[in-house]
Amino acid sequence: MHVAVLDFFMRNIDCREFNGKRVLEVGSKFVNGSVRPLIERFCNPKEYIGVDLEPGKYVDLVLPAEGLTNCFGPESFDVVISTEVLEHVYDWRVVINNMKVVLKRGGYIYLTTRSYGFPYHAYPYDFWRYEPKDIIRIFSDFEIIRLEADWEAPGVFLKARKPIYWRPTDLNDIAVYSIILGKKVKNLVNLNDAPLVNKLNILLKFRVRQLLRDLIANMLTKR
């Protein structure tokens, strides 16, 4: 987690949004930082549940983000937090829709993710890059309270509120940048349906291309 992410939370958290409330963090495993201690120490939530694909520190339940609605049901949380997750999920529409659905009307979502120019970082996958204008379209059905570009590295930060009379926006026509294909697309090739060899070829070709770009960039920098 970048310093800029913690800075965004420290500047934009209102503890009245958390005090006595239920909080869900999607992708909560401690890797290189967490906002959870900050919120639990100073904002006194009633319950804080962290979910992730893998067990680890701050993971209360091993659960893919695609399963949030089935597990918790609609409008189960007052606040939803997701830091540095959306670039790693294959079907971002399903994940974002799930986060929107489990959030109560009038509740808040805090979200950070990476933008074009941020290097490849697979934990274990890396698929997408989002620009501020993409987030505006994706959350056009929410009241956007704060939208910022990361000042430390290419990324975007969002604080938004779910309207009382919420009507979900259609995400199907929104294209975001695919780091695998190197362009903005609406959908990736369905890797789950492809033979294993094709899956590996797609990921390997991308990774080789990325390494070559980094090598050339380093050579030019040293000249």
Biotite code that builds the C-alpha atoms (Angstrom):
import biotite.structure as struc

atoms = struc.array([
    struc.Atom([0.000, 0.000, 0.000], chain_id="A", res_id=1, res_name="MET", atom_name="CA", element="C"),
    struc.Atom([1.405, 3.373, -1.025], chain_id="A", res_id=2, res_name="HIS", atom_name="CA", element="C"),
    struc.Atom([1.773, 6.276, 1.364], chain_id="A", res_id=3, res_name="VAL", atom_name="CA", element="C"),
    struc.Atom([-0.632, 8.197, -0.871], chain_id="A", res_id=4, res_name="ALA", atom_name="CA", element="C"),
    struc.Atom([-3.382, 5.638, -0.141], chain_id="A", res_id=5, res_name="VAL", atom_name="CA", element="C"),
    struc.Atom([-3.035, 6.137, 3.617], chain_id="A", res_id=6, res_name="LEU", atom_name="CA", element="C"),
    struc.Atom([-2.913, 9.892, 3.065], chain_id="A", res_id=7, res_name="ASP", atom_name="CA", element="C"),
    struc.Atom([-6.179, 9.741, 1.111], chain_id="A", res_id=8, res_name="PHE", atom_name="CA", element="C"),
    struc.Atom([-7.911, 7.879, 3.918], chain_id="A", res_id=9, res_name="PHE", atom_name="CA", element="C"),
    struc.Atom([-6.558, 10.135, 6.633], chain_id="A", res_id=10, res_name="MET", atom_name="CA", element="C"),
    struc.Atom([-7.798, 13.211, 4.790], chain_id="A", res_id=11, res_name="ARG", atom_name="CA", element="C"),
    struc.Atom([-11.215, 11.870, 3.830], chain_id="A", res_id=12, res_name="ASN", atom_name="CA", element="C"),
    struc.Atom([-12.402, 9.575, 6.619], chain_id="A", res_id=13, res_name="ILE", atom_name="CA", element="C"),
    struc.Atom([-15.232, 10.933, 8.740], chain_id="A", res_id=14, res_name="ASP", atom_name="CA", element="C"),
    struc.Atom([-15.471, 8.734, 11.838], chain_id="A", res_id=15, res_name="CYS", atom_name="CA", element="C"),
    struc.Atom([-19.213, 9.368, 12.029], chain_id="A", res_id=16, res_name="ARG", atom_name="CA", element="C"),
    struc.Atom([-19.492, 7.176, 8.932], chain_id="A", res_id=17, res_name="GLU", atom_name="CA", element="C"),
    struc.Atom([-17.895, 4.273, 10.847], chain_id="A", res_id=18, res_name="PHE", atom_name="CA", element="C"),
    struc.Atom([-18.926, 4.715, 14.469], chain_id="A", res_id=19, res_name="ASN", atom_name="CA", element="C"),
    struc.Atom([-21.179, 1.813, 15.457], chain_id="A", res_id=20, res_name="GLY", atom_name="CA", element="C"),
    struc.Atom([-21.416, 0.676, 11.823], chain_id="A", res_id=21, res_name="LYS", atom_name="CA", element="C"),
    struc.Atom([-20.626, -2.507, 9.886], chain_id="A", res_id=22, res_name="ARG", atom_name="CA", element="C"),
    struc.Atom([-17.563, -2.265, 7.641], chain_id="A", res_id=23, res_name="VAL", atom_name="CA", element="C"),
    struc.Atom([-16.509, -4.643, 4.876], chain_id="A", res_id=24, res_name="LEU", atom_name="CA", element="C"),
    struc.Atom([-13.019, -4.595, 3.404], chain_id="A", res_id=25, res_name="GLU", atom_name="CA", element="C"),
    struc.Atom([-12.634, -6.409, 0.081], chain_id="A", res_id=26, res_name="VAL", atom_name="CA", element="C"),
    struc.Atom([-9.080, -7.660, -0.460], chain_id="A", res_id=27, res_name="GLY", atom_name="CA", element="C"),
    struc.Atom([-8.056, -7.215, 3.164], chain_id="A", res_id=28, res_name="SER", atom_name="CA", element="C"),
    struc.Atom([-4.926, -9.380, 3.389], chain_id="A", res_id=29, res_name="LYS", atom_name="CA", element="C"),
    struc.Atom([-1.993, -7.465, 4.839], chain_id="A", res_id=30, res_name="PHE", atom_name="CA", element="C"),
    struc.Atom([0.671, -7.224, 2.150], chain_id="A", res_id=31, res_name="VAL", atom_name="CA", element="C"),
    struc.Atom([2.450, -3.895, 2.597], chain_id="A", res_id=32, res_name="ASN", atom_name="CA", element="C"),
    struc.Atom([0.055, -1.868, 4.726], chain_id="A", res_id=33, res_name="GLY", atom_name="CA", element="C"),
    struc.Atom([-3.580, -1.582, 5.782], chain_id="A", res_id=34, res_name="SER", atom_name="CA", element="C"),
    struc.Atom([-6.108, 1.094, 6.717], chain_id="A", res_id=35, res_name="VAL", atom_name="CA", element="C"),
    struc.Atom([-7.867, -1.275, 9.119], chain_id="A", res_id=36, res_name="ARG", atom_name="CA", element="C"),
    struc.Atom([-5.874, -0.397, 12.270], chain_id="A", res_id=37, res_name="PRO", atom_name="CA", element="C"),
    struc.Atom([-6.522, 3.294, 11.625], chain_id="A", res_id=38, res_name="LEU", atom_name="CA", element="C"),
    struc.Atom([-10.282, 2.803, 11.332], chain_id="A", res_id=39, res_name="ILE", atom_name="CA", element="C"),
    struc.Atom([-10.639, 0.349, 14.193], chain_id="A", res_id=40, res_name="GLU", atom_name="CA", element="C"),
    struc.Atom([-8.530, 2.436, 16.578], chain_id="A", res_id=41, res_name="ARG", atom_name="CA", element="C"),
    struc.Atom([-10.062, 5.842, 15.953], chain_id="A", res_id=42, res_name="PHE", atom_name="CA", element="C"),
    struc.Atom([-13.508, 5.315, 14.373], chain_id="A", res_id=43, res_name="CYS", atom_name="CA", element="C"),
    struc.Atom([-15.013, 2.572, 16.588], chain_id="A", res_id=44, res_name="ASN", atom_name="CA", element="C"),
    struc.Atom([-16.917, 0.469, 14.030], chain_id="A", res_id=45, res_name="PRO", atom_name="CA", element="C"),
    struc.Atom([-19.420, -2.039, 15.376], chain_id="A", res_id=46, res_name="LYS", atom_name="CA", element="C"),
    struc.Atom([-17.972, -4.771, 13.147], chain_id="A", res_id=47, res_name="GLU", atom_name="CA", element="C"),
    struc.Atom([-15.117, -4.900, 10.658], chain_id="A", res_id=48, res_name="TYR", atom_name="CA", element="C"),
    struc.Atom([-15.002, -7.884, 8.295], chain_id="A", res_id=49, res_name="ILE", atom_name="CA", element="C"),
    struc.Atom([-12.082, -8.432, 5.948], chain_id="A", res_id=50, res_name="GLY", atom_name="CA", element="C"),
    struc.Atom([-12.383, -10.844, 3.015], chain_id="A", res_id=51, res_name="VAL", atom_name="CA", element="C"),
    struc.Atom([-9.704, -12.053, 0.622], chain_id="A", res_id=52, res_name="ASP", atom_name="CA", element="C"),
    struc.Atom([-8.862, -14.936, -1.711], chain_id="A", res_id=53, res_name="LEU", atom_name="CA", element="C"),
    struc.Atom([-6.155, -16.133, 0.664], chain_id="A", res_id=54, res_name="GLU", atom_name="CA", element="C"),
    struc.Atom([-5.870, -16.434, 4.438], chain_id="A", res_id=55, res_name="PRO", atom_name="CA", element="C"),
    struc.Atom([-3.620, -13.981, 6.211], chain_id="A", res_id=56, res_name="GLY", atom_name="CA", element="C"),
    struc.Atom([-3.435, -11.093, 8.613], chain_id="A", res_id=57, res_name="LYS", atom_name="CA", element="C"),
    struc.Atom([-6.691, -9.068, 8.660], chain_id="A", res_id=58, res_name="TYR", atom_name="CA", element="C"),
    struc.Atom([-8.543, -11.746, 6.676], chain_id="A", res_id=59, res_name="VAL", atom_name="CA", element="C"),
    struc.Atom([-11.627, -12.801, 8.636], chain_id="A", res_id=60, res_name="ASP", atom_name="CA", element="C"),
    struc.Atom([-13.185, -14.800, 5.818], chain_id="A", res_id=61, res_name="LEU", atom_name="CA", element="C"),
    struc.Atom([-11.608, -16.395, 2.754], chain_id="A", res_id=62, res_name="VAL", atom_name="CA", element="C"),
    struc.Atom([-14.021, -15.359, 0.016], chain_id="A", res_id=63, res_name="LEU", atom_name="CA", element="C"),
    struc.Atom([-13.632, -14.187, -3.591], chain_id="A", res_id=64, res_name="PRO", atom_name="CA", element="C"),
    struc.Atom([-15.058, -10.749, -4.285], chain_id="A", res_id=65, res_name="ALA", atom_name="CA", element="C"),
    struc.Atom([-17.383, -12.335, -6.836], chain_id="A", res_id=66, res_name="GLU", atom_name="CA", element="C"),
    struc.Atom([-19.186, -14.068, -3.940], chain_id="A", res_id=67, res_name="GLY", atom_name="CA", element="C"),
    struc.Atom([-19.954, -11.051, -1.748], chain_id="A", res_id=68, res_name="LEU", atom_name="CA", element="C"),
    struc.Atom([-23.657, -10.814, -2.546], chain_id="A", res_id=69, res_name="THR", atom_name="CA", element="C"),
    struc.Atom([-24.294, -14.537, -2.177], chain_id="A", res_id=70, res_name="ASN", atom_name="CA", element="C"),
    struc.Atom([-22.478, -14.613, 1.157], chain_id="A", res_id=71, res_name="CYS", atom_name="CA", element="C"),
    struc.Atom([-23.742, -11.451, 2.841], chain_id="A", res_id=72, res_name="PHE", atom_name="CA", element="C"),
    struc.Atom([-26.877, -10.456, 0.941], chain_id="A", res_id=73, res_name="GLY", atom_name="CA", element="C"),
    struc.Atom([-27.935, -7.006, -0.282], chain_id="A", res_id=74, res_name="PRO", atom_name="CA", element="C"),
    struc.Atom([-27.392, -3.891, 1.840], chain_id="A", res_id=75, res_name="GLU", atom_name="CA", element="C"),
    struc.Atom([-25.468, -5.608, 4.632], chain_id="A", res_id=76, res_name="SER", atom_name="CA", element="C"),
    struc.Atom([-22.749, -3.008, 5.297], chain_id="A", res_id=77, res_name="PHE", atom_name="CA", element="C"),
    struc.Atom([-22.598, 0.698, 6.061], chain_id="A", res_id=78, res_name="ASP", atom_name="CA", element="C"),
    struc.Atom([-19.116, 1.108, 4.553], chain_id="A", res_id=79, res_name="VAL", atom_name="CA", element="C"),
    struc.Atom([-17.242, -0.864, 1.887], chain_id="A", res_id=80, res_name="VAL", atom_name="CA", element="C"),
    struc.Atom([-13.477, -0.466, 1.474], chain_id="A", res_id=81, res_name="ILE", atom_name="CA", element="C"),
    struc.Atom([-11.345, -1.808, -1.376], chain_id="A", res_id=82, res_name="SER", atom_name="CA", element="C"),
    struc.Atom([-7.697, -0.818, -1.724], chain_id="A", res_id=83, res_name="THR", atom_name="CA", element="C"),
    struc.Atom([-5.511, -1.974, -4.615], chain_id="A", res_id=84, res_name="GLU", atom_name="CA", element="C"),
    struc.Atom([-7.818, -4.812, -5.666], chain_id="A", res_id=85, res_name="VAL", atom_name="CA", element="C"),
    struc.Atom([-9.706, -3.876, -8.832], chain_id="A", res_id=86, res_name="LEU", atom_name="CA", element="C"),
    struc.Atom([-6.682, -4.141, -11.117], chain_id="A", res_id=87, res_name="GLU", atom_name="CA", element="C"),
    struc.Atom([-6.282, -7.796, -10.090], chain_id="A", res_id=88, res_name="HIS", atom_name="CA", element="C"),
    struc.Atom([-9.819, -9.138, -10.594], chain_id="A", res_id=89, res_name="VAL", atom_name="CA", element="C"),
    struc.Atom([-10.714, -10.754, -13.898], chain_id="A", res_id=90, res_name="TYR", atom_name="CA", element="C"),
    struc.Atom([-14.382, -9.683, -14.083], chain_id="A", res_id=91, res_name="ASP", atom_name="CA", element="C"),
    struc.Atom([-14.310, -6.182, -12.636], chain_id="A", res_id=92, res_name="TRP", atom_name="CA", element="C"),
    struc.Atom([-17.997, -5.594, -13.451], chain_id="A", res_id=93, res_name="ARG", atom_name="CA", element="C"),
    struc.Atom([-19.146, -8.464, -11.247], chain_id="A", res_id=94, res_name="VAL", atom_name="CA", element="C"),
    struc.Atom([-16.876, -7.399, -8.394], chain_id="A", res_id=95, res_name="VAL", atom_name="CA", element="C"),
    struc.Atom([-17.914, -3.738, -8.481], chain_id="A", res_id=96, res_name="ILE", atom_name="CA", element="C"),
    struc.Atom([-21.576, -4.650, -8.757], chain_id="A", res_id=97, res_name="ASN", atom_name="CA", element="C"),
    struc.Atom([-21.212, -6.938, -5.737], chain_id="A", res_id=98, res_name="ASN", atom_name="CA", element="C"),
    struc.Atom([-19.627, -4.147, -3.691], chain_id="A", res_id=99, res_name="MET", atom_name="CA", element="C"),
    struc.Atom([-22.422, -1.790, -4.681], chain_id="A", res_id=100, res_name="LYS", atom_name="CA", element="C"),
    struc.Atom([-25.145, -4.298, -3.809], chain_id="A", res_id=101, res_name="VAL", atom_name="CA", element="C"),
    struc.Atom([-23.866, -5.248, -0.334], chain_id="A", res_id=102, res_name="VAL", atom_name="CA", element="C"),
    struc.Atom([-23.549, -1.558, 0.584], chain_id="A", res_id=103, res_name="LEU", atom_name="CA", element="C"),
    struc.Atom([-26.553, -0.004, 2.315], chain_id="A", res_id=104, res_name="LYS", atom_name="CA", element="C"),
    struc.Atom([-28.319, 2.935, 0.726], chain_id="A", res_id=105, res_name="ARG", atom_name="CA", element="C"),
    struc.Atom([-26.732, 6.047, 2.118], chain_id="A", res_id=106, res_name="GLY", atom_name="CA", element="C"),
    struc.Atom([-23.539, 4.099, 2.846], chain_id="A", res_id=107, res_name="GLY", atom_name="CA", element="C"),
    struc.Atom([-20.011, 4.947, 1.749], chain_id="A", res_id=108, res_name="TYR", atom_name="CA", element="C"),
    struc.Atom([-17.470, 3.236, -0.474], chain_id="A", res_id=109, res_name="ILE", atom_name="CA", element="C"),
    struc.Atom([-13.743, 3.947, -0.352], chain_id="A", res_id=110, res_name="TYR", atom_name="CA", element="C"),
    struc.Atom([-11.821, 2.588, -3.328], chain_id="A", res_id=111, res_name="LEU", atom_name="CA", element="C"),
    struc.Atom([-8.263, 2.841, -4.629], chain_id="A", res_id=112, res_name="THR", atom_name="CA", element="C"),
    struc.Atom([-6.821, 1.225, -7.746], chain_id="A", res_id=113, res_name="THR", atom_name="CA", element="C"),
    struc.Atom([-4.102, 1.638, -10.364], chain_id="A", res_id=114, res_name="ARG", atom_name="CA", element="C"),
    struc.Atom([-4.047, 3.696, -13.576], chain_id="A", res_id=115, res_name="SER", atom_name="CA", element="C"),
    struc.Atom([-2.215, 3.462, -16.908], chain_id="A", res_id=116, res_name="TYR", atom_name="CA", element="C"),
    struc.Atom([1.549, 3.702, -16.425], chain_id="A", res_id=117, res_name="GLY", atom_name="CA", element="C"),
    struc.Atom([1.695, 1.654, -13.240], chain_id="A", res_id=118, res_name="PHE", atom_name="CA", element="C"),
    struc.Atom([3.944, -1.380, -13.830], chain_id="A", res_id=119, res_name="PRO", atom_name="CA", element="C"),
    struc.Atom([2.800, -4.970, -14.062], chain_id="A", res_id=120, res_name="TYR", atom_name="CA", element="C"),
    struc.Atom([2.362, -6.512, -10.604], chain_id="A", res_id=121, res_name="HIS", atom_name="CA", element="C"),
    struc.Atom([0.660, -9.882, -10.520], chain_id="A", res_id=122, res_name="ALA", atom_name="CA", element="C"),
    struc.Atom([-0.594, -10.983, -7.082], chain_id="A", res_id=123, res_name="TYR", atom_name="CA", element="C"),
    struc.Atom([-1.327, -13.461, -8.608], chain_id="A", res_id=124, res_name="PRO", atom_name="CA", element="C"),
    struc.Atom([-2.850, -11.674, -11.641], chain_id="A", res_id=125, res_name="TYR", atom_name="CA", element="C"),
    struc.Atom([-2.855, -8.180, -13.057], chain_id="A", res_id=126, res_name="ASP", atom_name="CA", element="C"),
    struc.Atom([-5.502, -7.259, -15.625], chain_id="A", res_id=127, res_name="PHE", atom_name="CA", element="C"),
    struc.Atom([-6.744, -3.664, -15.598], chain_id="A", res_id=128, res_name="TRP", atom_name="CA", element="C"),
    struc.Atom([-5.881, 0.012, -15.298], chain_id="A", res_id=129, res_name="ARG", atom_name="CA", element="C"),
    struc.Atom([-8.516, 2.639, -14.468], chain_id="A", res_id=130, res_name="TYR", atom_name="CA", element="C"),
    struc.Atom([-8.485, 6.360, -15.164], chain_id="A", res_id=131, res_name="GLU", atom_name="CA", element="C"),
    struc.Atom([-10.504, 8.948, -13.213], chain_id="A", res_id=132, res_name="PRO", atom_name="CA", element="C"),
    struc.Atom([-12.944, 9.276, -16.129], chain_id="A", res_id=133, res_name="LYS", atom_name="CA", element="C"),
    struc.Atom([-13.496, 5.490, -16.035], chain_id="A", res_id=134, res_name="ASP", atom_name="CA", element="C"),
    struc.Atom([-14.331, 5.624, -12.328], chain_id="A", res_id=135, res_name="ILE", atom_name="CA", element="C"),
    struc.Atom([-16.734, 8.510, -12.945], chain_id="A", res_id=136, res_name="ILE", atom_name="CA", element="C"),
    struc.Atom([-18.628, 6.385, -15.478], chain_id="A", res_id=137, res_name="ARG", atom_name="CA", element="C"),
    struc.Atom([-18.512, 3.231, -13.351], chain_id="A", res_id=138, res_name="ILE", atom_name="CA", element="C"),
    struc.Atom([-19.877, 5.097, -10.325], chain_id="A", res_id=139, res_name="PHE", atom_name="CA", element="C"),
    struc.Atom([-22.292, 7.364, -12.171], chain_id="A", res_id=140, res_name="SER", atom_name="CA", element="C"),
    struc.Atom([-25.046, 5.783, -10.047], chain_id="A", res_id=141, res_name="ASP", atom_name="CA", element="C"),
    struc.Atom([-23.334, 7.000, -6.836], chain_id="A", res_id=142, res_name="PHE", atom_name="CA", element="C"),
    struc.Atom([-22.743, 10.437, -5.381], chain_id="A", res_id=143, res_name="GLU", atom_name="CA", element="C"),
    struc.Atom([-19.021, 11.010, -5.885], chain_id="A", res_id=144, res_name="ILE", atom_name="CA", element="C"),
    struc.Atom([-17.700, 12.902, -2.869], chain_id="A", res_id=145, res_name="ILE", atom_name="CA", element="C"),
    struc.Atom([-13.991, 12.786, -3.641], chain_id="A", res_id=146, res_name="ARG", atom_name="CA", element="C"),
    struc.Atom([-12.100, 11.638, -6.730], chain_id="A", res_id=147, res_name="LEU", atom_name="CA", element="C"),
    struc.Atom([-8.328, 12.057, -6.874], chain_id="A", res_id=148, res_name="GLU", atom_name="CA", element="C"),
    struc.Atom([-5.375, 10.944, -8.927], chain_id="A", res_id=149, res_name="ALA", atom_name="CA", element="C"),
    struc.Atom([-2.632, 9.303, -6.876], chain_id="A", res_id=150, res_name="ASP", atom_name="CA", element="C"),
    struc.Atom([0.174, 11.845, -6.379], chain_id="A", res_id=151, res_name="TRP", atom_name="CA", element="C"),
    struc.Atom([2.744, 9.113, -5.708], chain_id="A", res_id=152, res_name="GLU", atom_name="CA", element="C"),
    struc.Atom([2.193, 6.627, -8.562], chain_id="A", res_id=153, res_name="ALA", atom_name="CA", element="C"),
    struc.Atom([-0.349, 6.202, -11.386], chain_id="A", res_id=154, res_name="PRO", atom_name="CA", element="C"),
    struc.Atom([-3.636, 5.468, -9.636], chain_id="A", res_id=155, res_name="GLY", atom_name="CA", element="C"),
    struc.Atom([-7.062, 6.790, -8.724], chain_id="A", res_id=156, res_name="VAL", atom_name="CA", element="C"),
    struc.Atom([-8.842, 7.195, -5.377], chain_id="A", res_id=157, res_name="PHE", atom_name="CA", element="C"),
    struc.Atom([-12.591, 7.390, -4.779], chain_id="A", res_id=158, res_name="LEU", atom_name="CA", element="C"),
    struc.Atom([-14.944, 8.190, -1.924], chain_id="A", res_id=159, res_name="LYS", atom_name="CA", element="C"),
    struc.Atom([-18.618, 7.920, -2.891], chain_id="A", res_id=160, res_name="ALA", atom_name="CA", element="C"),
    struc.Atom([-22.045, 7.505, -1.317], chain_id="A", res_id=161, res_name="ARG", atom_name="CA", element="C"),
    struc.Atom([-24.822, 5.178, -2.431], chain_id="A", res_id=162, res_name="LYS", atom_name="CA", element="C"),
    struc.Atom([-28.038, 7.128, -3.056], chain_id="A", res_id=163, res_name="PRO", atom_name="CA", element="C"),
    struc.Atom([-31.189, 6.344, -1.106], chain_id="A", res_id=164, res_name="ILE", atom_name="CA", element="C"),
    struc.Atom([-33.000, 5.782, -4.414], chain_id="A", res_id=165, res_name="TYR", atom_name="CA", element="C"),
    struc.Atom([-30.218, 3.769, -6.038], chain_id="A", res_id=166, res_name="TRP", atom_name="CA", element="C"),
    struc.Atom([-30.570, 2.493, -9.585], chain_id="A", res_id=167, res_name="ARG", atom_name="CA", element="C"),
    struc.Atom([-27.505, 0.574, -10.813], chain_id="A", res_id=168, res_name="PRO", atom_name="CA", element="C"),
    struc.Atom([-25.763, 1.914, -13.886], chain_id="A", res_id=169, res_name="THR", atom_name="CA", element="C"),
    struc.Atom([-25.128, -0.399, -16.844], chain_id="A", res_id=170, res_name="ASP", atom_name="CA", element="C"),
    struc.Atom([-21.428, -1.276, -16.856], chain_id="A", res_id=171, res_name="LEU", atom_name="CA", element="C"),
    struc.Atom([-21.427, -3.373, -20.030], chain_id="A", res_id=172, res_name="ASN", atom_name="CA", element="C"),
    struc.Atom([-20.511, -0.550, -22.426], chain_id="A", res_id=173, res_name="ASP", atom_name="CA", element="C"),
    struc.Atom([-17.595, 0.743, -20.340], chain_id="A", res_id=174, res_name="ILE", atom_name="CA", element="C"),
    struc.Atom([-14.121, -0.090, -21.650], chain_id="A", res_id=175, res_name="ALA", atom_name="CA", element="C"),
    struc.Atom([-11.056, 0.061, -19.408], chain_id="A", res_id=176, res_name="VAL", atom_name="CA", element="C"),
    struc.Atom([-7.391, -0.434, -20.200], chain_id="A", res_id=177, res_name="TYR", atom_name="CA", element="C"),
    struc.Atom([-6.270, -4.075, -20.366], chain_id="A", res_id=178, res_name="SER", atom_name="CA", element="C"),
    struc.Atom([-2.632, -4.431, -19.365], chain_id="A", res_id=179, res_name="ILE", atom_name="CA", element="C"),
    struc.Atom([-2.610, -7.847, -21.067], chain_id="A", res_id=180, res_name="ILE", atom_name="CA", element="C"),
    struc.Atom([-3.849, -6.604, -24.455], chain_id="A", res_id=181, res_name="LEU", atom_name="CA", element="C"),
    struc.Atom([-2.320, -3.129, -24.230], chain_id="A", res_id=182, res_name="GLY", atom_name="CA", element="C"),
    struc.Atom([-5.516, -1.241, -25.079], chain_id="A", res_id=183, res_name="LYS", atom_name="CA", element="C"),
    struc.Atom([-8.927, -0.296, -23.722], chain_id="A", res_id=184, res_name="LYS", atom_name="CA", element="C"),
    struc.Atom([-11.424, -3.118, -24.096], chain_id="A", res_id=185, res_name="VAL", atom_name="CA", element="C"),
    struc.Atom([-14.875, -4.008, -22.828], chain_id="A", res_id=186, res_name="LYS", atom_name="CA", element="C"),
    struc.Atom([-14.023, -7.658, -22.239], chain_id="A", res_id=187, res_name="ASN", atom_name="CA", element="C"),
    struc.Atom([-10.965, -9.887, -22.139], chain_id="A", res_id=188, res_name="LEU", atom_name="CA", element="C"),
    struc.Atom([-10.694, -13.187, -23.936], chain_id="A", res_id=189, res_name="VAL", atom_name="CA", element="C"),
    struc.Atom([-12.391, -15.680, -21.641], chain_id="A", res_id=190, res_name="ASN", atom_name="CA", element="C"),
    struc.Atom([-9.301, -17.314, -20.207], chain_id="A", res_id=191, res_name="LEU", atom_name="CA", element="C"),
    struc.Atom([-11.400, -19.729, -18.167], chain_id="A", res_id=192, res_name="ASN", atom_name="CA", element="C"),
    struc.Atom([-12.757, -21.329, -21.345], chain_id="A", res_id=193, res_name="ASP", atom_name="CA", element="C"),
    struc.Atom([-9.455, -21.478, -23.209], chain_id="A", res_id=194, res_name="ALA", atom_name="CA", element="C"),
    struc.Atom([-7.127, -24.492, -23.139], chain_id="A", res_id=195, res_name="PRO", atom_name="CA", element="C"),
    struc.Atom([-4.385, -24.239, -20.565], chain_id="A", res_id=196, res_name="LEU", atom_name="CA", element="C"),
    struc.Atom([-1.732, -23.789, -23.269], chain_id="A", res_id=197, res_name="VAL", atom_name="CA", element="C"),
    struc.Atom([-3.577, -20.770, -24.650], chain_id="A", res_id=198, res_name="ASN", atom_name="CA", element="C"),
    struc.Atom([-3.893, -19.254, -21.181], chain_id="A", res_id=199, res_name="LYS", atom_name="CA", element="C"),
    struc.Atom([-0.171, -19.573, -20.599], chain_id="A", res_id=200, res_name="LEU", atom_name="CA", element="C"),
    struc.Atom([0.656, -18.243, -24.065], chain_id="A", res_id=201, res_name="ASN", atom_name="CA", element="C"),
    struc.Atom([-1.457, -15.138, -23.533], chain_id="A", res_id=202, res_name="ILE", atom_name="CA", element="C"),
    struc.Atom([0.097, -14.380, -20.151], chain_id="A", res_id=203, res_name="LEU", atom_name="CA", element="C"),
    struc.Atom([3.621, -15.294, -21.280], chain_id="A", res_id=204, res_name="LEU", atom_name="CA", element="C"),
    struc.Atom([3.477, -13.112, -24.401], chain_id="A", res_id=205, res_name="LYS", atom_name="CA", element="C"),
    struc.Atom([2.345, -10.191, -22.300], chain_id="A", res_id=206, res_name="PHE", atom_name="CA", element="C"),
    struc.Atom([4.997, -10.745, -19.636], chain_id="A", res_id=207, res_name="ARG", atom_name="CA", element="C"),
    struc.Atom([7.797, -11.010, -22.220], chain_id="A", res_id=208, res_name="VAL", atom_name="CA", element="C"),
    struc.Atom([6.587, -7.835, -23.885], chain_id="A", res_id=209, res_name="ARG", atom_name="CA", element="C"),
    struc.Atom([6.513, -6.039, -20.524], chain_id="A", res_id=210, res_name="GLN", atom_name="CA", element="C"),
    struc.Atom([10.037, -7.194, -19.645], chain_id="A", res_id=211, res_name="LEU", atom_name="CA", element="C"),
    struc.Atom([11.347, -6.033, -23.019], chain_id="A", res_id=212, res_name="LEU", atom_name="CA", element="C"),
    struc.Atom([9.769, -2.607, -22.518], chain_id="A", res_id=213, res_name="ARG", atom_name="CA", element="C"),
    struc.Atom([11.377, -2.315, -19.068], chain_id="A", res_id=214, res_name="ASP", atom_name="CA", element="C"),
    struc.Atom([14.761, -3.409, -20.442], chain_id="A", res_id=215, res_name="LEU", atom_name="CA", element="C"),
    struc.Atom([14.661, -0.866, -23.276], chain_id="A", res_id=216, res_name="ILE", atom_name="CA", element="C"),
    struc.Atom([13.551, 1.872, -20.872], chain_id="A", res_id=217, res_name="ALA", atom_name="CA", element="C"),
    struc.Atom([16.432, 1.088, -18.522], chain_id="A", res_id=218, res_name="ASN", atom_name="CA", element="C"),
    struc.Atom([18.949, 1.099, -21.388], chain_id="A", res_id=219, res_name="MET", atom_name="CA", element="C"),
    struc.Atom([17.711, 4.481, -22.621], chain_id="A", res_id=220, res_name="LEU", atom_name="CA", element="C"),
    struc.Atom([17.840, 5.907, -19.091], chain_id="A", res_id=221, res_name="THR", atom_name="CA", element="C"),
    struc.Atom([21.491, 4.874, -18.643], chain_id="A", res_id=222, res_name="LYS", atom_name="CA", element="C"),
    struc.Atom([22.619, 6.381, -21.963], chain_id="A", res_id=223, res_name="ARG", atom_name="CA", element="C"),
])
